[in-house]
Amino acid sequence: MKLELKSRLILGMSGLTAFAIGLAITLDPQSFYANYGIVLSPQPNLMSELRAPAANLAVLGLIILCGACYQKLVQTSALLGGTVFSAFALGRTISFVLDGLPSDGILAAFAIEVFLALLCMWVVGGNAKSAASA
């Protein structure tokens, strides 16, 4: 499979993941977090603090997804995907150290975030090599 197709598949998967999670939290944070065994109080302040970064994640997911559709955006989208998923993994790592280990569901989310961050950075490196040889 050509690098371009692999890159587009990775960006599509990464973008859809970020978009879907962001949208799910934005629309119904209580149900989303209940899947992790977290019960949220329906306080307007708490809901606002959860929905705002979730909407940001959804929009970032759409931008990452654009790299799967437009060749000119592959490098930018891959850098964005690597940044977004690395930041989640870093935040969770800090929490592991400061707060202890969370549930298996959160650990699974961490593993997926690390995996997607690595894939996006692989796309960045592959595209940089392709551009250098062209």
Disulfide bonds with the S-S distance in Angstrom:
none
